[in-house]
Amino acid sequence: MAKDLDYYLNLNWTLIEGEDLDFEGKPYHYIMIEEIPSFCFCAKTIEKARENYKTQLKLSLTVMLESGEQIREPGEDSNEPDWESLCP
């Protein structure tokens, strides 16, 4: 199976949803993807974030594929060390 953009867009990514405050103290909602540490999409409501994060994901994956960057898939182990077990 070819691992192209469509393949990656249809994976079951681990979404991390949250809420924070912007620099003016106004709330916003974000979606991060555990397997892609550089990915974060923000919107004024969680509904808008859920509705639109895939556009940003498509752009991010396109850049990663074009640059030959390794894309960690859901269920794969991270190459990052387990910092919690290394630091007391």
C-alpha positions as CSV (number, residue, x, y, z in Angstrom):
1,M,0.0,0.0,0.0
2,A,1.3,3.4,-1.0
3,K,1.7,5.8,1.9
4,D,0.6,8.9,0.2
5,L,-1.3,12.0,1.5
6,D,-4.7,10.2,1.3
7,Y,-3.3,7.3,3.3
8,Y,-2.1,9.6,6.1
9,L,-5.3,11.7,6.1
10,N,-7.4,8.7,6.8
11,L,-5.4,7.4,9.8
12,N,-7.1,7.5,13.2
13,W,-4.9,10.2,14.7
14,T,-4.8,10.7,18.5
15,L,-6.4,14.1,19.0
16,I,-5.7,16.2,22.1
17,E,-8.4,18.9,22.6
18,G,-8.0,21.8,25.0
19,E,-8.9,25.3,25.9
20,D,-6.6,28.2,26.8
21,L,-6.5,32.0,26.9
22,D,-5.0,34.2,24.2
23,F,-2.7,37.2,25.0
24,E,-5.8,39.3,25.6
25,G,-7.3,36.8,28.1
26,K,-10.0,35.6,25.6
27,P,-10.6,31.8,25.5
28,Y,-9.8,29.7,22.4
29,H,-9.9,26.0,21.7
30,Y,-7.1,23.9,20.2
31,I,-6.6,20.5,18.7
32,M,-3.1,18.9,18.8
33,I,-2.1,15.5,17.3
34,E,-0.1,13.3,19.6
35,E,1.8,11.7,16.8
36,I,2.7,15.0,15.1
37,P,4.3,17.2,17.9
38,S,4.5,20.3,15.7
39,F,0.7,20.2,14.9
40,C,-1.7,22.6,16.6
41,F,-4.9,24.1,15.2
42,C,-6.7,26.8,17.1
43,A,-10.3,28.3,16.8
44,K,-12.7,30.3,18.8
45,T,-15.0,27.3,19.5
46,I,-14.3,23.6,19.8
47,E,-16.9,23.0,17.1
48,K,-14.9,25.2,14.6
49,A,-11.7,23.5,15.6
50,R,-13.1,20.0,15.0
51,E,-14.7,21.2,11.7
52,N,-11.5,22.8,10.3
53,Y,-8.4,21.1,11.7
54,K,-8.1,18.6,8.8
55,T,-7.3,21.5,6.4
56,Q,-4.3,22.3,8.6
57,L,-3.4,18.6,8.9
58,K,-3.5,18.2,5.1
59,L,-1.0,21.1,4.7
60,S,1.2,19.8,7.5
61,L,1.3,16.3,6.0
62,T,2.0,17.7,2.5
63,V,5.1,19.5,3.8
64,M,6.2,16.5,5.8
65,L,5.9,14.2,2.8
66,E,7.6,16.7,0.4
67,S,10.6,17.1,2.8
68,G,10.9,13.4,3.4
69,E,10.2,13.8,7.1
70,Q,9.3,10.6,9.0
71,I,5.6,10.5,9.9
72,R,4.9,8.6,13.1
73,E,1.6,6.7,12.7
74,P,-0.9,6.1,15.4
75,G,0.2,3.1,17.5
76,E,3.9,3.5,16.6
77,D,6.3,4.1,19.4
78,S,7.9,7.5,19.6
79,N,11.6,7.9,19.2
80,E,11.5,10.4,22.1
81,P,12.9,9.2,25.4
82,D,10.5,8.7,28.3
83,W,11.5,11.8,30.1
84,E,9.4,11.0,33.2
85,S,11.3,7.8,33.8
86,L,14.7,9.5,33.2
87,C,14.2,12.4,35.5
88,P,13.4,12.0,39.2
